[in-house]
Amino acid sequence: MQLERIVATNFRKFRDPMVIEGLGSGLNVVIEPNETGKSTLLEALRAGLFVRHGTKNQLAQSFMPFGENVAPEVEIEFQIDGERWRVAKKFLKSPALEVHGPKGRTSGDAAEEKLQALLGFERSTSRDADLDSYGALGLLWVGQGDALSIKAPGEIVRNSVRSTLEAEVGSIMGGATHDAVRAAVDKQFADYWTPGGAIGGRQKSARDAAQKTRDAAYQAASELAALELSFTELADKQARMKVLKRELADERDAQARADLMKSLETAQAAALMLGQRKAERSAAQADADALGEFAERHKNAVKAKTEAAGALADANAERANVEAEVADAKKKEESAKHALSSARDARAAARSALGDARLLATAASQHSAIADAKSRHERLVELESELAEAKKIEASGVDPQTLKSLESLQRDVATASAELSAGSTTIELVGEASHITVDGNEFGDGARTIVEESRIGIGGGAELIVKPPRGTASAQARLDDLNARLKSELSQLGVASVSEARNRVDAARDAKASTAALDARIEAITPAVPAIELGTGADALRKFVASIADSDTVAPDTIPDLAALEKRFEDAEEGLATADGTYQAALEALRKAEEKDRPLATAETSARSTLASAEQQIAKIEADPRFANLDAELLAARKEAAGADVAWQKAQENAGSLDPDAIERQIEKIDKRAESARTQATELQLEIARLEATIETEGGKGLAEAAAKAEEEAEAAQRSLDRVSEEAATVKLLRDTLEDARLETSRTYVGPIARRAKRHIERLLPGCDLSFTEDLQLQSITRAGTEEGCTHLSRGTQEQLAVLTRLAFADMLLEKGRPVSLILDDPLAYSDDARLDLMSDILAEAAERMQVILLTCRERAFRHLGGTHIAIG
Amino acid sequence: MFRFIHTADWQLGKPYAWAEPEVRSALTDARFDAIDTIGKLANEHSATHVLVAGDVFDTEGPDPRTIVQALSRMERHACHWWLLPGNHDFVRAGGLWDRIEARLPGNVYLISEAQPSELEGGMWLLPAPLVHRHQDDDPTEKFDTMKTPGAKLRIGLAHGSIVDFGAQGETKNQIAPDRAARSGLDYLALGDWHGSLQVNARTWYSGTPEVDRFQRDEPGKALLVELKQSAEPVVTELRTGKYQWLKRDWRVDDAAGFEAQRAQLLDECNPAETLVRLTLSGITTLTDRVAMLRSLEDELAHRFRYFAFSATDLVAKPSDDDLAAFAAEGILGTAASTLNARIQEDGPESLIARRALERLFVEHAKAIGS
């Protein structure tokens, strides 16, 4: 397809005709600044070819210049396959369309259809511009900004593309037949299902109808069942009524009741008689009993009197015996009391004598103890003096450690001395030579030890100088020092020699031992003597001796025989005890004798009282008039009672066979039965009337027929539902299967489309792989193994891909022989220079196959491109 | 000679709710019309009495309209109608017949008790009305003891099945097969069996005057009975039924077989007054099956008063030709083979898939045709 000339009049901003002419078959670049109407040009093209001339919709309204009421007009001239076409369209006011083609002129709707067939688009039903309905040119005429995102091509383009590829992929989308079948199936689906696949339409109606009729059938059946229940109940009640009536009519109970009434009368008479006899018997018995008791009382009183008299006599006799016994006991008691008193006196005397004697004995023993203490004190003084001595010796003793050091020092002296003598020179003068001096001093006898240079004057002024070996002098000095130290230490200790010191050590050790022995002896002679209040220890003894006066030491004259006195006291004690025991025994004997008398006295008193009472009673009884003929009267009363008893027993026998209570209960039972039957009959009658009324009302309503009808309707509705459900399932399965098949088929086209698009896109993104969705939208590209969704690509890349995929579709449509031209309005706004060049090259190449029109405001960007450069005029 | 009409099982008020409303009302009206037909036949054949052997009404609680229709139709004819309660409309206290009794026209007699009636001089009717829906004893036993002084003819009227009458009959209310002989009846008019049937020389079922279900092809009848003393009754069947109910099972394997059956069916009846229940079975191609069903649905069904069919057992196997026709259609071909594969898998889905494939064929054919 090659657009050649476009004229827009009264269209949008072009009040005056806007003319574009001289569009060539290849690349055309329309470079114009902003606001000059490039985009309006594209609008005018679309309006002229795709928007129905007769429409007055919003879109058509928008064609009118703002604020003016004129008719927008568009005129377009183009070639397809070498044939020339001219389209003139006028909107809104006297709308018109004329199409001049190779076969002449058409106008109006026929011209619209001609254009649709020629350019492969559909009548749009949208109020706005519907690019999808414009077919291939809707995709390829890209408005400003339309190419910024990658979109799926519309159905018309997809179908064209697919039909292009059908031979290649060996798959068929189905075309018109498929569309018709699918539309029919979709329509049927909509009859049974909601768009979301839920139960709807006829299926829902059938389900609701089934439910409704089921409810109605249930309702009708319930009503009928209620009526039938009334019939059943009525029959049942009537049957019971029949039985009741028979019962009520039965004479047997009435007869039985009359018989029972008769029995009741008899029984009541007998019961009356029995009561009377019983009273008579009780009265006679009471009389006899009273008399018998009267006689018994008299008899008892006489008996009591006799017994009391006997008891009194017995008590008196007994008491006489006991009194003698008491007197004897009293005498014995007094004598024992006397003896006891004497024994007490004797014991007192003995005790007094013993006490005195003991005082004397104590004084004597104290005296002796004091004397003893004195003598021990003397000994103590001796021992303490010895102890002080020993302690002194112990104190003057040398410490063994000191002794050791002394001994060591002595050994050192000995060693030093030995060393000196070993190194020293000994000179000995033999003979008499008094003039010989040593260091000025007379030589003396014996040998001399020279330890230092010594001048031995040998007279005549001559001196013999003896020089002992060197060191002898120091040895001498050391020995001297040691000796000095030893001496000093010994003097410090107050001893002359080491051996004396050793002796001192031994003496101190001995003194220490004797100190311990003396301490023990002192302790032994200073025991405590409680008799003289003397404590333990030396101090106590010293104090005691110091405290005593000489008078204390006087001894008593005589000391009585204590043992004899004690013996006397013991004897007196014993005598007292014996006397006391005797007295106690006598006292007890007296008490016992007196005890024996007490009950006897009581018995005597009691017997006396009983006797008096009995006598009184007898007197009273015998004064009673009944006493005169008591025996005869008693006999008569007893006879009377026996007779009454017999009469009572007989009456009892008579009454026993007829219990009026039992008879009354029987009568009551019969009465109750009759009453209950009557009540039941009344109730039943009421029930029957109610049921009859119900049946009368309900029975005429035709419930059975209605129920049968409702049941059949419910069954029919259910069958219908089953059919509809099956039909719905069928349609659903068919639709789902068709949809699956469509998707599956769609997928087979994706590969070839991707391959074709890749030819272009690979120049932009070398080595990429493309992935398309089933509706032929470029979905993602894969570069170096990484897949990127198209929406995540940079805006520039997205725009470039959008142009390139369009180019790919245009190529495919071209293959199909469709009229194709590519218009890009202000494209590649986001492309960098390198990409812009590349895209320019691709577009220039494409222009060799199809007409390409670039509308741009960026003169510099596209100035270098060849082709036809056109200005809007 | 004594002439009367023997009929039974009117089943008035039968709902037919399974049918669409216009069929339903036609069938309902036909049952009332049958009363008029019987009345006219009685007049034509000079029969004074019409004995209805039970089940006058379909239920014991019919709609008031049903009752009024029944009584007013009977009233229009001069003959005497003797109505015997059957198991569907049995007698009970406060029940159907108690309510109707006061409204009975002068020529309609209700037999609510088992008491003999003298129809005319010496012509005695011995009835056995049912007092329960199901009676365990033989309701006609009382005939033995019924007094019919001066009887020239004794006619029994009862409702129930004959003992061992057949598996399909009611098992209750059973009547001794030799009841006529045992009770000295000249004729025993029975009801309950909906087809007319001779049990023995003196015992007949009249059948229903208007057929009410797909059980037998014959239209409804009433019996004209002519009795003479010491002679066997002469019984003539009279057609009373308007509609014919046909139940058909066709085994068809191809279009030709189907066409033959179709032609025969149209030939043997008056379609406008015929109800058909058809079951198709066989194995055929998908194309044939679709054609047959289209013929049934679009043409045959509309000819009849009522037409129902089941083609579940008519199994369509899509032939290679069938499938080839689709193969050129791309998506449709894919869908067809998918469904065909699913049909091969047994199970409930298979049946749906079969129907779906069939539907696809139908829609495809429509699309091609348009």
Interface residues (C-beta under 8 A of the other chain):
Chain A: S171 I172 M173 G174 G175 A176 T177 H178 A180 V181 R182 A184 V185 Q188 L224 L227 F231 L234 A235 Q238 L691 E692 I695 E696 G699 G700 K701 G702 L703 A704 E705 A706 A707 A708 K709 A710 E711 E712 E713 E715 A716 R719 E726 E727 A729 T730 V731 L733 L734 T737 L738 D740 A741 R742 E744 T745
Chain B: G13 K14 P15 Y16 A17 W18 A19 F57 D58 T59 E60 G61 P62 D63 P64 R65 T66 I67 R92 A93 G94 G95 L96 R99 A328 E329 G330 I331 L332 G333 T334 A335 T338 L339 I352 A353 R355 A356 R359 L360 E363 H364 K366 A367 I368 S370
